[in-house]
Amino acid sequence: MTLTVPCLFGLESLVADEMKRLNLKDVRAENGRVHCEGTVLDIARLNVNLRCGARVLMELGSFPAPDFEALFQGVLALPWEDYIPKDGEFPVKGYSLTSKLHSVPACQAIVKKAAARRLGNAYGCETLPENGSRYQIQFAIVKDVAALYLDTSGEGLYKRGYRAVNCGAPLRETLAAALVTLSRYRGKDPFCDPFCGSGTIPIEAALIAKNRAPGLDRHFAAQRWKNMASGLWLEAAEEAQDREFHDAYDIWGGDIDPAAVDVARHNAALAGVEDCVRFEVADAGEFHRDSEYGQLVTNPPYGERLLEKKEAEDLYRRFGRAHRALPPKWRTVVLSSHTEFERCFGRPADKKRKLYNGMLKCDAFLYGK
């Protein structure tokens, strides 16, 4: 079957690399999503192991959909009864881009009607109870071609289960993992985040250092599906646990807000990495390290409002002065939406990568070889 993993724009190559490391076949990336060929076991493996992908979709089919009749007949032709039982709940959501069928609510209604008719015919009933497990249908209509999926993940993969409390505007775990990956951190060198907030970046760094699968401590929608044996999820979890590392790591997070540091420590305990991450109350403008090598990955305040923007610029200047005192072999990744970040930081980035933090367009500024 074809499996599709949507992701934030800019993370496609990272997600594709993750899928290749899991030995998935025919991995191919396009804007905002990565496809591969896999089995039902691979559904479990992807959900348990992916760090940067948003969710795992199982593709049921695609077909031209230039009008509502074509959309209805295309959905009606798909074998929904092979996946959705008589009592299954099957809500519909999706999107349409550069297509004649541009009304998403109208497309939702057509997809729902066609799937309900197919299931009703298969089970011999006019009204389906929909009081069982959820089988979320998703559609994507792009350039008049519709693709239909079942969402195997349920809640997005960024919901690892360890972040009980947030501080301000939280960074999604999937994006935090991507930033750590961009720094090429593997657990050997010191790792620091001077603006740690609720601790998401250091916690994701710890999970990467330990090679601990991020989905081990949560549940997925497909675990409740009748055609997904529970043994598949157990097999995927055991495979992931066999690949874990157990060593000593130097991972540090600092924040000037004592309440944020308390939250970060609590989240690290929930993630099971409190033994290898240290959090301290610290001023990023006074950050320093003596070790020759290391990775610094951080997401400082952006300053979206006018007054906060000036405060953010002053903060970037202070942080930039502290950063220039680091040994030259440190690698740094800073995520910011501030258009004047490099000027205030006092140094142009060696590389830049366009990313999105939610709907906010940002740059990842990369320093060091």
C-alpha positions in Angstrom: 0.0 0.0 0.0 1.0 3.6 -0.4 1.6 5.5 2.9 1.8 9.3 3.0 3.3 11.4 5.7 2.4 15.1 5.7 4.9 17.5 7.2 5.7 21.2 7.7 7.1 22.8 4.5 10.9 22.7 4.6 11.0 19.4 6.5 10.4 17.0 3.5 14.0 15.9 3.1 14.4 15.2 6.9 11.2 13.1 6.9 12.3 11.2 3.8 15.6 10.4 5.4 13.8 9.1 8.5 11.7 6.8 6.3 14.7 5.5 4.4 16.4 4.7 7.7 13.4 2.6 8.5 14.0 0.7 5.2 10.7 1.9 3.6 10.5 1.3 -0.1 10.1 3.9 -2.9 10.4 6.9 -0.7 9.6 10.1 -2.6 9.1 13.7 -1.4 6.9 16.5 -2.7 5.8 19.8 -1.2 4.5 19.2 2.3 4.4 15.4 2.2 6.5 12.3 1.7 5.2 9.0 0.2 6.4 5.4 0.4 5.3 1.9 -0.1 4.7 -0.2 3.0 2.7 -2.8 4.9 0.3 -2.7 7.9 3.4 -3.3 10.1 5.0 -0.2 8.5 2.0 1.9 9.6 2.8 1.0 13.2 6.6 1.5 12.7 6.1 4.9 11.1 3.8 6.1 13.8 6.1 4.9 16.6 9.4 6.1 15.1 8.8 9.3 13.1 10.3 12.5 14.7 9.5 15.2 12.1 6.4 14.0 10.3 2.9 15.2 11.1 0.9 12.0 10.8 0.7 8.7 8.8 -2.0 8.4 6.1 -3.0 5.2 4.3 -3.9 6.0 0.7 -7.0 4.2 -0.6 -6.9 5.6 -4.1 -6.7 8.7 -6.4 -8.7 9.7 -9.5 -9.5 12.8 -11.6 -12.2 14.9 -9.9 -13.1 17.8 -12.2 -16.7 18.0 -10.9 -18.8 16.7 -8.0 -20.2 13.7 -9.9 -16.6 12.5 -10.7 -15.7 13.0 -7.0 -18.8 11.1 -5.8 -18.3 8.2 -8.2 -14.5 8.0 -7.5 -15.2 7.8 -3.7 -18.0 5.3 -4.2 -15.7 3.0 -6.1 -13.2 2.7 -3.3 -13.5 -0.5 -1.0 -14.3 1.3 2.3 -15.8 -1.8 3.7 -12.4 -3.5 3.7 -11.3 -1.0 6.3 -14.3 0.5 8.1 -16.6 -1.8 10.0 -20.4 -1.4 10.3 -20.2 0.6 13.5 -17.1 2.7 12.5 -17.2 6.4 12.8 -15.9 8.0 9.6 -15.7 11.8 9.7 -14.3 13.6 6.7 -11.9 16.5 6.4 -9.5 17.7 3.6 -8.4 20.5 1.4 -8.5 21.6 -2.3 -5.8 23.5 -4.2 -5.9 24.9 -7.7 -8.9 22.9 -8.6 -12.4 23.5 -10.0 -13.9 22.0 -6.8 -12.7 24.7 -4.4 -15.4 24.5 -1.8 -14.0 22.3 1.0 -17.4 22.0 2.9 -19.1 20.9 -0.3 -16.4 18.3 -1.1 -16.6 17.0 2.5 -20.3 16.5 2.1 -19.9 14.6 -1.2 -17.1 12.4 0.1 -19.2 11.6 3.2 -22.3 10.8 1.2 -20.4 8.5 -1.2 -18.5 6.6 1.5 -21.8 6.2 3.5 -23.6 4.8 0.4 -20.8 2.3 -0.2 -20.7 1.2 3.4 -24.5 1.1 3.6 -24.7 -1.1 0.5 -22.0 -3.4 1.9 -23.6 -3.8 5.3 -27.2 -3.8 4.1 -28.4 -0.8 6.1 -29.6 2.7 5.3 -28.3 4.4 8.4 -24.9 3.5 9.9 -24.6 3.8 13.7 -21.0 5.4 13.7 -20.7 4.6 17.4 -17.4 2.5 17.2 -13.8 3.4 16.6 -12.9 6.4 14.5 -11.7 6.0 10.9 -10.8 9.5 9.9 -11.2 10.0 6.2 -9.0 12.7 4.6 -9.1 14.0 1.0 -6.7 16.1 -1.0 -7.8 17.6 -4.3 -4.9 19.1 -6.1 -5.1 20.2 -9.8 -8.4 18.4 -10.2 -7.0 15.1 -8.9 -8.5 13.7 -5.7 -6.6 11.4 -3.3 -8.4 9.7 -0.5 -6.8 8.5 2.8 -7.5 7.0 6.2 -5.6 8.8 9.0 -3.9 6.1 11.1 -2.4 8.5 13.7 -5.4 10.3 15.2 -3.8 13.2 17.1 -0.8 14.7 15.3 2.6 13.0 15.8 3.9 16.2 17.5 1.8 15.2 20.5 4.4 12.9 22.1 2.5 12.9 25.5 5.2 14.5 27.6 4.2 18.2 27.4 1.6 18.6 30.1 2.1 22.4 30.4 3.3 24.9 27.9 5.0 28.3 28.3 3.8 31.0 26.0 3.9 30.1 22.3 5.2 26.5 22.3 7.3 25.0 19.6 5.9 21.8 18.1 7.9 18.7 19.0 8.2 17.7 15.4 9.8 21.1 14.5 12.1 21.0 17.6 13.3 17.5 16.5 13.9 18.9 13.0 16.1 21.7 14.4 18.1 19.2 16.4 18.5 17.1 13.4 19.7 20.1 11.3 22.5 20.7 13.9 23.7 17.1 13.3 23.6 16.3 17.0 23.9 12.6 17.8 24.6 12.6 21.5 28.4 12.8 21.6 29.0 16.6 22.1 27.5 19.0 24.6 24.1 20.3 23.6 22.6 23.6 24.8 19.4 25.7 24.4 19.7 29.1 26.2 16.0 29.9 25.5 14.5 26.5 26.5 11.0 27.6 27.6 9.1 24.4 28.4 12.1 22.3 27.4 10.9 21.0 24.1 14.3 21.3 22.2 16.5 19.7 24.9 14.0 16.9 25.4 13.9 16.1 21.7 17.7 16.2 21.7 17.7 13.7 24.6 15.3 11.4 22.7 17.6 11.6 19.6 20.7 11.0 21.7 19.1 7.9 23.3 17.6 6.9 19.9 14.4 6.6 21.7 11.3 6.4 19.5 9.1 9.4 20.2 5.8 7.5 19.9 6.4 4.8 22.5 4.4 6.5 25.2 1.2 7.4 23.3 -1.7 5.8 21.4 -2.7 6.0 17.8 -6.1 5.8 16.0 -5.3 2.7 14.1 -4.5 0.7 17.3 -8.3 0.5 17.7 -9.0 -0.6 14.2 -10.3 -4.1 13.7 -8.0 -4.8 10.7 -4.8 -3.8 12.7 -3.7 -6.6 15.0 -2.4 -5.5 18.3 0.7 -7.6 17.8 1.8 -5.3 15.0 2.1 -2.4 17.5 3.9 -4.5 20.0 6.4 -5.7 17.3 7.0 -2.1 16.2 7.6 -1.0 19.8 9.9 -3.9 20.6 11.9 -3.2 17.4 12.3 0.5 18.5 13.3 -0.3 22.0 16.0 -2.7 20.8 17.6 0.2 19.0 17.9 2.5 22.1 21.2 3.7 23.4 22.1 4.0 27.1 24.9 6.4 27.9 25.8 9.7 29.7 24.8 12.9 27.8 25.6 16.5 28.4 22.3 18.2 27.5 21.4 21.6 29.0 18.5 24.0 28.8 18.4 27.5 30.3 15.7 30.1 30.6 15.5 33.4 32.5 12.0 32.5 33.8 12.1 30.2 36.9 8.5 29.0 36.2 9.5 27.9 32.6 12.4 25.9 34.1 10.1 24.1 36.5 7.8 23.2 33.6 10.8 22.0 31.6 11.9 19.7 34.4 8.4 18.3 34.8 8.1 17.7 31.0 11.5 15.9 30.9 10.4 13.6 33.7 7.2 12.8 31.8 9.4 12.0 28.7 11.6 9.8 30.7 14.8 11.8 30.0 15.2 13.7 33.3 18.4 11.6 33.9 20.2 13.2 30.9 18.9 16.8 30.7 19.8 19.6 33.0 17.6 22.7 33.3 18.7 25.9 35.0 17.6 29.5 35.4 20.0 31.4 33.2 20.3 34.6 31.2 21.0 33.9 27.5 23.0 37.1 27.2 25.5 35.7 29.6 25.7 32.2 28.1 29.2 30.7 27.8 30.8 27.3 27.3 34.5 26.2 27.3 34.2 22.8 25.5 35.8 22.8 22.1 32.8 21.1 20.3 29.1 21.4 20.8 25.7 22.1 19.4 23.5 25.0 20.3 19.9 24.9 19.1 17.4 27.5 20.2 14.1 29.3 19.5 14.4 32.8 21.0 11.4 35.2 21.4 10.4 36.7 18.0 8.9 39.9 19.2 5.8 40.0 17.0 4.3 43.2 18.5 6.1 46.5 18.1 7.4 47.0 21.6 8.4 43.4 21.9 10.2 43.6 18.6 12.7 46.2 20.1 13.1 44.0 23.2 13.8 41.0 21.0 16.4 42.9 19.0 18.2 44.0 22.2 18.1 40.3 23.3 19.5 39.2 20.0 22.4 41.6 20.4 23.3 40.4 23.9 23.0 36.8 22.8 25.1 37.5 19.7 27.9 38.9 21.9 27.8 35.9 24.1 27.7 33.5 21.1 30.8 35.1 19.6 32.8 34.0 22.7 32.0 30.3 22.0 34.8 28.1 20.6 34.8 28.2 16.8 33.9 24.5 16.3 30.4 24.9 17.9 27.4 24.4 15.5 24.4 26.6 16.1 20.8 26.6 14.8 18.5 29.5 15.6 14.9 29.6 14.6 13.4 33.1 14.2 10.8 35.0 12.2 12.5 38.3 12.9 13.6 39.8 9.6 16.5 41.7 11.3 17.8 38.7 13.2 21.2 38.4 11.5 21.9 42.2 11.8 21.1 42.2 15.5 22.9 39.0 16.2 26.0 40.5 14.6 26.8 37.8 12.1 25.2 36.6 8.9 24.3 32.9 8.9 26.5 30.4 7.1 23.3 28.8 5.8 19.6 29.5 6.0 16.6 27.2 5.7 13.0 28.4 5.3 10.6 26.7 7.7 7.2 27.3 9.2 6.4 27.4 12.9 2.7 26.7 12.7 1.5 29.3 10.1 4.4 31.7 10.9 7.1 31.9 8.2 10.5 31.6 9.8 14.2 31.0 9.0 16.5 28.5 10.6 19.9 30.3 10.8 22.8 27.8 10.7 26.2 28.7 12.0 29.3 26.5 11.9 30.5 23.8 9.5 
